[in-house]
Amino acid sequence: MPRPLRFAPAAVDCRRRSDGTIVLESPLVPEPYPRSVGQRLAEWAARAPARTFLAERRLDGWRRVSYGEALGAVRELAAGLLALGLSPSRPLAILSGNSVDHALLTLAAMHAGIPAAPISPAYSLQSADFGKLRDVVTQLAPGALFAAERAPFERALEVLASAGVTVPLIDSASLPSLRRAPDARAEAAFAAVGPDTVAKVLFTSGSTGAPRGVVNSQRMLASNQQMIAQLWPFLGDRPPITVDWLPFSHTFGGNHNFNMILWHGGTLYIDGGKPTPDGIAETVRNLGEVSPTIYFNVPRGFDMLLPALERDPALRAKFFADLDLVFYAAAALPDALWRRLEAVALQAGGSNPAMVSAWGSTETSPLATGVHFAIDRAGVIGLPAPGVSLKLVPVGDRLEMRVKGPNVSPGHWLPGGGCRPLALDAEGYLPMGDAGKLFDDADPARGVVFDGRIAENFKLSSGTWVSVGAVRIACIAACDPLVQDLAVAGHDRDYLALLVFTNAATCRALPPVELRRRIAAALARRNAHEGSSVRVRRALVVDEPPSIDAGELTDKGYLNQRATLERRAAHVEALYADPPGADVILVD
């Protein structure tokens, strides 16, 4: 059951400027950190060589790799990658999803000073045109590709070959032959790894445009984990255990979660499930066997998991048995989901684990702010981590969040190992495109609240600004459990309208007329408590799910509002047609 957790004190240094700018910084002094993430693997291999570091399900049970075994494999694979001709300018591109082999190869590449570049498997397995795959591999100019199993990637590999990518392919079956005894060259390569060495190239999800390769240095990754350790000192009280599906190809799963487990000598059970109607069963199966001490997910993941927790007492008991902390990020958590999580935790044993969040991006490796104090509602993203300076700058009617610190990327990858610097403001801060505000203007130590994306917000024809993120979350909550996600329309229009993606599991048995009636009633109830400028007047249920190829949806379930509205312009026009079509939901 939940234990009292040691958090850093909730404190912040706050400076206000005459133009409305607010600068927030942690009073905690940043502590030293190792020159590389690989040093932590070596430390834990010496301190707890037999402890399980990584595990994944196989047909005959769990495959487990201890810290001692992991270090041995990493050193041998690093020597093999160098012998294959990989180098700081010729990275390792990883096409397949999370696995023990994926993790070991990533650590091996970083051990040898070779950038590891995990690419979203969806670009190879779910894409119709492979456009994003060609784009990111061309940007990388890799020295080799890895796919755990060759067969599912045959079509993608053919496309890459036709585009001139003819580098060696490594799969799990060939890993034993890749391993070789560490030689002087491999040892020298590891000794040369330092804070400025490129550890990874992580591609942005495309939620704000075409994927770009973000350089992740060892300084970024190591300093970020030291920040987390200072905000959450409880992580040092016992080795953390997690069951995690979040993709290694994204900074949430691949940096924040993976590195946190490694940093503190914990155990990562790689969850082969996903928050989809077909994939959630595997997650439920894994959580029925392993009790995590910390659990990470995105709102869509909690939405898919909660029904199983609510109906299965045994699963509920197992899940909450040792759980200290529930962590959500990547998108705003609807209040209805927050309350359901609280309720199911109380059912399990009478008290809640801590529920927290954080904020950042691929460019900030990722944590820039974190919650390290009790909160009772979603939306609070915490306070700046030690060493991070957060600047809130007036932009329109919002405050844009900008970040400066050792966890910020030097720039975007260029073929051959070059780096295009990020566009910083005059004071060296990275504009994030996200808006934030103080939870309590009179008490900044109560944290910052996420206030939507600047680029998503728009004005109605009346000149009134609309905070799209707030409207989206409120409407999803009002329509729970009918609606999975939605896009908010209304730019230069007289009123707001919605493109609705329904929850297939909930709505499958509902006749279309009844579904529309229920959505209309739910939105009408929400309208009754809102001002006229943010009331929704119409909605339209969209049958085709969001497309990854078109940039509408990321692996983590984030819906790109702008891309969705642009791609579905005909649906938007139908929303505002006069007279409206029979499928358009009219809301009182």
C-alpha positions in Angstrom: 0.0 0.0 0.0 1.1 3.6 -0.4 3.9 4.8 1.8 4.7 8.4 2.9 6.9 9.6 0.1 9.9 11.9 0.5 9.4 14.9 -1.9 11.5 18.0 -2.2 9.9 21.0 -0.4 7.4 22.9 -2.5 9.3 26.1 -3.0 10.2 28.4 -5.9 12.0 31.7 -6.5 9.7 34.0 -8.5 10.7 37.2 -10.3 8.1 39.4 -12.0 8.8 41.9 -14.7 6.9 45.1 -15.6 5.9 43.6 -18.9 4.0 40.7 -17.3 6.9 38.2 -17.7 7.4 35.8 -14.8 10.6 33.9 -14.2 10.5 30.8 -11.9 13.5 28.9 -10.6 14.0 26.2 -8.0 15.9 27.2 -4.8 17.5 23.7 -4.8 21.1 23.7 -5.8 21.8 21.3 -8.7 23.9 18.4 -7.5 26.7 16.8 -9.6 25.8 14.1 -12.1 27.9 11.4 -14.0 29.4 12.1 -17.4 27.1 9.6 -19.0 24.1 7.4 -18.4 26.3 4.4 -19.0 28.2 5.1 -15.8 25.0 4.3 -13.8 24.7 0.9 -15.5 28.3 0.2 -14.5 27.6 1.3 -10.9 24.6 -0.9 -10.5 26.3 -3.9 -12.1 28.9 -3.5 -9.3 26.5 -2.9 -6.5 23.7 -5.3 -7.4 24.8 -7.5 -10.2 22.1 -10.2 -9.7 19.1 -7.7 -9.5 16.8 -7.8 -12.5 17.1 -4.7 -14.6 15.0 -5.6 -17.6 12.3 -8.2 -18.2 9.9 -9.0 -21.1 7.3 -11.7 -21.5 8.1 -14.7 -23.6 6.0 -17.8 -24.4 7.7 -19.7 -21.6 7.5 -16.8 -19.0 9.5 -13.7 -18.4 13.0 -13.2 -19.9 15.0 -11.4 -17.2 18.3 -9.7 -17.6 20.2 -8.7 -14.5 22.4 -5.6 -14.1 25.5 -7.7 -14.3 24.3 -9.5 -17.4 23.2 -6.2 -19.0 26.6 -4.6 -18.6 28.4 -7.6 -20.0 26.1 -7.6 -23.1 26.4 -3.9 -23.5 30.2 -3.9 -23.5 30.3 -6.8 -26.1 27.6 -5.3 -28.3 29.4 -1.9 -28.2 32.6 -3.6 -29.5 30.5 -5.2 -32.2 28.9 -2.0 -33.3 32.3 -0.3 -33.6 33.6 -3.2 -35.7 30.6 -2.8 -38.0 31.7 0.7 -38.7 29.3 2.7 -36.7 30.5 6.0 -35.2 29.4 9.4 -33.8 28.5 10.4 -37.4 27.0 7.0 -38.4 24.2 6.3 -35.8 22.2 3.1 -35.2 18.6 3.4 -36.4 16.2 1.2 -34.5 13.0 0.4 -36.4 11.2 -2.0 -34.0 9.5 -1.4 -30.7 10.3 -1.9 -27.1 12.2 -5.1 -26.2 15.2 -6.2 -24.1 17.3 -6.4 -27.2 16.3 -2.9 -28.2 17.3 -1.6 -24.7 20.6 -3.4 -24.7 21.5 -2.2 -28.2 20.6 1.4 -27.3 22.8 1.2 -24.2 25.6 -0.4 -26.2 25.5 2.3 -28.8 25.7 5.0 -26.2 28.5 3.1 -24.4 30.6 3.4 -27.6 29.7 7.1 -28.3 27.4 6.0 -31.2 24.0 7.9 -31.3 21.0 5.6 -30.9 18.0 6.7 -33.0 14.8 4.8 -32.1 12.2 5.4 -34.8 8.4 5.0 -34.2 7.5 1.5 -35.3 4.3 2.9 -36.7 6.3 4.5 -39.5 7.3 1.0 -40.7 4.3 -1.1 -39.7 1.2 1.1 -39.9 2.1 3.6 -42.6 0.6 3.4 -46.1 3.2 5.5 -47.9 6.3 5.1 -45.6 6.9 8.9 -46.1 7.9 9.6 -42.6 10.2 6.5 -42.5 12.0 7.7 -45.6 12.3 11.2 -44.2 13.7 10.3 -40.8 16.2 7.6 -42.1 17.4 10.1 -44.8 18.0 12.7 -42.1 19.9 10.2 -40.0 22.2 8.6 -42.6 22.7 5.7 -40.3 25.4 3.1 -40.3 23.1 0.2 -39.5 19.4 -0.6 -38.9 18.0 -2.8 -36.2 14.6 -4.7 -36.3 14.1 -7.4 -33.7 12.2 -9.5 -36.3 12.9 -9.1 -40.0 9.6 -10.4 -41.5 7.2 -7.6 -40.3 9.6 -5.0 -41.7 10.2 -6.5 -45.1 8.1 -3.9 -47.0 9.6 -1.0 -45.1 13.1 -2.3 -45.8 12.3 -2.6 -49.5 11.1 1.1 -49.5 14.3 2.1 -47.8 16.5 0.1 -50.2 14.7 1.8 -53.1 15.6 5.2 -51.5 19.3 4.2 -51.4 19.5 3.0 -47.8 21.7 -0.1 -48.1 23.3 -0.4 -44.7 23.5 -3.6 -42.7 20.4 -4.9 -40.9 20.7 -6.3 -37.4 18.0 -8.5 -35.9 17.7 -10.3 -32.6 18.8 -13.6 -34.2 22.1 -12.0 -35.3 22.9 -10.4 -31.9 25.0 -13.3 -30.6 27.3 -13.0 -33.7 27.5 -9.3 -33.2 28.9 -9.6 -29.7 32.6 -9.7 -29.3 35.1 -9.3 -26.4 35.7 -5.7 -25.6 39.0 -4.5 -27.0 41.1 -1.5 -26.4 39.2 0.5 -29.1 35.8 -0.2 -27.3 37.3 0.7 -23.9 38.7 3.9 -25.3 35.4 4.8 -26.9 33.6 4.5 -23.6 36.2 6.5 -21.8 35.8 9.2 -24.4 32.0 9.6 -23.8 31.4 12.8 -22.1 28.6 15.4 -21.4 28.6 16.7 -25.0 28.6 13.3 -26.6 25.4 12.7 -28.6 23.5 9.9 -26.8 20.4 9.7 -28.9 18.6 11.3 -31.8 14.9 11.3 -30.9 12.4 12.3 -33.5 9.6 14.6 -32.5 6.2 13.0 -32.8 5.0 15.3 -35.6 2.2 16.8 -33.4 3.5 20.2 -34.4 4.9 19.5 -37.9 7.2 17.1 -39.7 9.3 14.9 -37.4 12.7 16.4 -36.6 15.7 14.7 -35.1 16.4 16.2 -31.7 20.0 15.8 -30.5 20.0 14.3 -27.0 23.4 14.7 -25.3 24.6 12.8 -22.3 24.5 16.0 -20.4 20.8 16.4 -21.1 20.0 12.8 -20.0 22.2 12.7 -16.9 21.3 16.2 -15.6 17.6 15.5 -16.1 17.8 12.3 -14.0 19.7 14.1 -11.3 16.9 16.8 -11.3 14.3 14.1 -10.9 16.3 12.5 -8.1 16.4 15.8 -6.2 12.7 16.4 -6.7 11.7 12.8 -5.7 14.3 11.6 -3.1 11.9 8.7 -2.3 13.3 7.0 -5.4 16.4 6.3 -3.4 14.5 4.6 -0.6 13.9 1.4 -2.5 14.5 0.3 -6.2 11.5 1.3 -8.3 9.6 -1.3 -10.2 7.4 -0.4 -13.2 5.4 -2.1 -16.0 5.7 0.2 -19.0 4.5 0.1 -22.5 5.5 3.7 -23.4 7.6 3.7 -26.6 11.4 3.9 -26.4 11.1 6.0 -29.5 9.6 8.9 -27.5 11.2 10.9 -24.7 8.6 9.9 -22.1 9.2 6.2 -22.3 12.7 6.1 -23.6 14.3 8.9 -21.5 12.1 9.8 -18.5 11.0 6.3 -17.6 13.8 4.0 -18.8 16.6 6.2 -17.4 14.8 6.7 -14.1 14.7 3.0 -13.5 18.3 2.6 -14.5 19.4 5.6 -12.4 17.9 4.1 -9.3 18.8 0.5 -9.8 15.2 -0.5 -10.4 13.4 -3.1 -12.6 11.6 -2.4 -15.9 9.0 -4.9 -17.0 8.6 -4.2 -20.7 4.8 -4.3 -21.4 4.0 -5.6 -24.8 0.5 -4.2 -24.6 -0.9 -0.8 -25.8 -3.9 1.4 -24.9 -6.0 0.0 -27.8 -9.0 -2.3 -27.7 -6.7 -5.2 -28.8 -3.6 -4.3 -26.9 -5.0 -3.5 -23.5 -5.5 -7.2 -22.7 -1.7 -7.8 -22.6 -1.2 -4.8 -20.3 -3.9 -6.2 -17.9 -2.2 -9.6 -18.0 1.1 -8.2 -17.1 -0.3 -6.0 -14.3 -2.0 -9.1 -13.0 1.5 -10.6 -12.4 3.7 -7.7 -11.4 2.9 -5.0 -8.8 4.6 -1.8 -9.8 5.9 0.8 -7.3 5.5 3.5 -9.8 3.2 3.5 -12.8 3.5 5.8 -15.9 0.8 6.3 -18.5 -0.9 8.8 -20.8 -4.5 9.7 -20.4 -5.6 7.4 -23.2 -3.8 4.6 -21.4 -5.6 5.2 -18.1 -8.9 5.4 -19.9 -8.3 2.0 -21.4 -7.0 0.4 -18.2 -9.6 1.7 -15.8 -12.5 -0.5 -16.8 -10.4 -3.6 -16.0 -9.4 -2.2 -12.6 -13.0 -1.3 -11.8 -14.4 -4.7 -12.5 -11.6 -7.0 -11.4 -10.9 -7.0 -7.6 -7.8 -9.3 -8.0 -6.2 -7.1 -10.6 -7.0 -4.0 -8.5 -5.4 -5.5 -5.5 -2.3 -6.6 -7.4 -1.9 -3.2 -9.1 -2.2 -1.1 -5.9 -0.3 -3.6 -3.6 3.0 -1.7 -3.7 2.1 1.4 -5.7 3.7 4.6 -4.4 3.0 6.9 -7.3 0.8 7.3 -10.4 2.2 9.5 -13.1 0.5 10.9 -16.2 2.0 13.1 -18.9 2.0 13.8 -22.7 -1.6 15.1 -22.7 -4.0 16.7 -20.2 -5.9 14.3 -18.0 -9.6 14.8 -17.9 -11.0 15.4 -14.4 -13.4 12.4 -14.8 -10.4 10.1 -15.3 -8.6 11.6 -12.2 -11.7 10.9 -10.1 -12.1 7.4 -11.4 -8.5 6.7 -10.5 -9.0 8.0 -7.0 -12.1 5.9 -6.6 -10.6 2.6 -7.8 -7.5 3.2 -5.5 -9.8 3.6 -2.5 -11.6 0.4 -3.5 -8.3 -1.4 -3.4 -7.3 -0.5 0.1 -8.6 2.7 1.5 -5.9 5.2 0.5 -4.6 6.8 -2.6 -1.1 6.6 -4.0 0.4 10.0 -4.9 -0.9 11.2 -8.3 1.5 13.6 -10.1 2.5 14.9 -13.5 5.3 16.8 -15.1 5.9 18.9 -18.3 8.6 19.1 -20.9 9.4 18.0 -24.5 11.8 16.0 -26.6 14.0 19.0 -26.6 14.2 19.1 -22.7 15.0 15.4 -22.3 12.1 15.6 -21.2 11.3 17.0 -17.7 11.4 20.8 -17.2 8.8 21.0 -14.4 7.7 18.3 -12.1 5.1 17.9 -9.3 6.7 17.1 -6.0 3.9 18.0 -3.7 0.3 16.9 -3.1 -2.2 18.0 -5.7 -5.9 17.1 -5.9 -6.7 17.9 -9.5 -5.3 17.3 -13.0 -3.6 20.1 -15.0 -0.9 21.1 -12.4 2.5 20.5 -14.0 4.6 21.4 -10.9 7.6 23.7 -10.5 10.9 24.0 -12.3 13.5 21.3 -11.7 16.8 22.3 -10.1 18.9 24.0 -12.7 16.0 24.9 -14.9 14.8 28.4 -15.4 11.2 28.7 -16.6 10.0 32.0 -18.1 6.4 32.8 -18.7 6.1 35.4 -21.4 2.9 37.2 -22.5 1.8 36.1 -26.0 -1.7 37.3 -26.9 -3.9 36.5 -23.9 -1.7 33.6 -22.7 1.7 33.2 -21.1 4.1 31.1 -23.2 6.5 28.9 -21.3 10.2 29.1 -22.2 13.0 27.0 -20.8 16.7 27.3 -20.1 18.9 24.7 -18.5 21.4 21.8 -19.0 18.6 19.5 -20.0 17.9 21.6 -23.2 19.0 20.1 -26.5 21.7 21.9 -28.5 19.7 21.4 -31.7 18.5 19.2 -34.5 20.5 16.5 -36.1 22.1 17.0 -39.5 23.3 14.1 -41.7 27.0 13.3 -40.8 26.6 14.3 -37.2 26.1 18.0 -37.6 23.7 20.0 -35.4 21.3 22.9 -36.4 20.9 25.1 -33.2 17.5 25.6 -31.8 15.8 28.9 -32.2 16.2 30.6 -28.7 15.0 34.0 -27.6 17.3 36.9 -26.8 18.0 35.6 -23.3 18.8 32.0 -24.4 15.4 30.5 -23.5 13.8 27.8 -25.7 10.2 28.9 -26.6 8.1 25.8 -26.1 4.8 26.8 -27.8 2.9 25.7 -24.6 1.0 28.1 -22.4 1.1 28.1 -18.6 -0.1 30.1 -15.7 0.3 30.1 -11.9 -2.2 27.9 -10.0 -2.3 30.6 -7.3 -0.9 34.0 -8.3 -0.4 34.9 -4.7 1.5 31.7 -3.9 3.7 30.6 -6.8 4.9 27.6 -4.8 1.5 25.9 -5.5 2.8 25.3 -9.1 2.1 26.0 -12.7 -1.0 24.9 -14.6 -0.8 23.8 -18.2 -2.9 26.2 -20.3 -2.9 24.7 -23.7 -0.8 25.1 -26.8 -0.3 28.6 -28.1 -0.6 27.5 -31.8 -3.9 25.7 -31.2 -5.7 28.7 -29.7 -7.8 30.9 -31.9 -10.2 33.8 -32.0 -13.9 33.6 -32.7 -15.3 36.1 -35.2 -16.2 38.2 -32.1 -12.5 38.6 -31.3 -12.8 36.4 -28.2 -9.8 34.1 -27.6 -10.5 30.4 -27.2 -8.3 28.2 -25.1 -8.6 25.0 -27.2 -7.0 22.7 -24.6 -9.3 23.7 -21.8 -12.4 23.3 -24.1 -11.2 19.9 -25.3 -10.7 18.5 -21.9 -14.0 19.9 -20.6 -16.0 18.5 -23.5 -14.3 15.0 -23.3 -15.1 15.0 -19.5 -18.7 16.1 -20.2 -19.2 13.3 -22.7 -17.5 10.5 -20.7 -17.5 7.6 -21.6 -18.8 8.2 -25.1 -16.0 10.3 -26.5 -12.4 9.2 -27.0 -11.1 12.5 -28.3 -12.2 15.5 -30.3 -11.0 18.5 -32.3 -12.3 22.0 -31.5 -13.3 24.2 -34.5 -14.3 27.8 -34.6 -11.4 30.0 -36.0 -13.0 33.2 -37.3 -16.5 31.6 -36.8 -19.4 32.7 -34.7 -19.4 29.7 -32.4 -17.5 26.6 -31.4 -18.1 23.2 -32.9 -16.5 19.8 -32.5 -15.3 16.9 -34.6 -15.9 13.9 -32.4 -14.0 10.5 -32.3 -16.1 8.2 -30.2 -15.0 5.4 -27.8 -15.6 2.4 -29.9 -15.9 -0.1 -27.0 -18.6 2.1 -25.4 -20.5 3.2 -28.5 -20.4 0.0 -30.6 -23.9 -1.1 -29.5 -25.6 2.3 -29.7 -27.7 3.2 -32.7 -26.4 6.4 -34.4 -29.5 8.4 -33.5 -29.1 7.5 -29.8 -25.4 8.2 -29.8 -26.0 11.7 -31.2 -28.8 12.3 -28.7 -26.5 11.4 -25.8 -23.7 13.5 -27.0 -26.1 16.5 -27.5 -27.4 16.1 -24.0 -24.0 15.8 -22.5 -22.7 18.9 -24.2 -25.9 20.8 -23.3 -25.3 20.1 -19.7 -21.7 21.4 -20.0 -23.0 24.5 -21.9 -25.3 25.4 -19.0 -22.3 26.2 -16.8 -20.2 28.1 -19.4 -20.1 31.6 -20.8 -21.5 32.1 -24.3 -18.1 32.4 -26.0 -17.0 28.8 -25.1 -20.4 27.1 -25.5 -20.4 24.4 -28.2 -23.2 24.7 -30.6 -22.7 21.8 -33.0 -20.8 18.5 -33.2 -20.2 15.8 -35.8 -19.2 12.2 -35.2 -16.3 11.2 -37.5 -16.1 7.6 -38.4 -12.5 7.5 -39.8 -10.0 7.4 -36.9 -7.1 9.8 -36.7 -4.3 9.0 -39.1 -0.6 8.7 -38.1 0.5 9.2 -41.7 -1.3 12.5 -41.9 0.1 13.7 -38.6 -3.2 13.7 -36.8 -2.2 11.2 -34.1 1.0 10.3 -32.3 2.0 6.9 -30.8 1.1 8.3 -27.4 -2.4 9.2 -28.4 -2.0 13.0 -28.7 -4.4 14.4 -31.2 -2.9 17.2 -33.4 -5.8 19.7 -33.5 -4.5 21.7 -36.4 -3.6 18.8 -38.6 -7.0 17.1 -37.9 -9.0 20.2 -38.8 -6.9 20.9 -41.9 -7.2 17.3 -43.2 -10.9 17.1 -42.4 -11.8 20.5 -43.8 -14.9 19.1 -45.5 -16.2 17.9 -42.1 -15.6 21.4 -40.7 -17.6 22.9 -43.5 -20.4 20.5 -42.8 -20.4 21.6 -39.1 -21.1 25.1 -40.1 -23.4 24.5 -43.1 -26.7 26.3 -43.2 -29.0 24.4 -43.0 -27.0 21.7 -41.2 -27.1 18.1 -42.4 -28.9 15.3 -40.6 -25.7 14.0 -39.1 -24.8 17.2 -37.4 -25.5 17.3 -33.7 -27.2 20.5 -32.6 -26.5 21.5 -29.0 -28.8 23.7 -26.9 
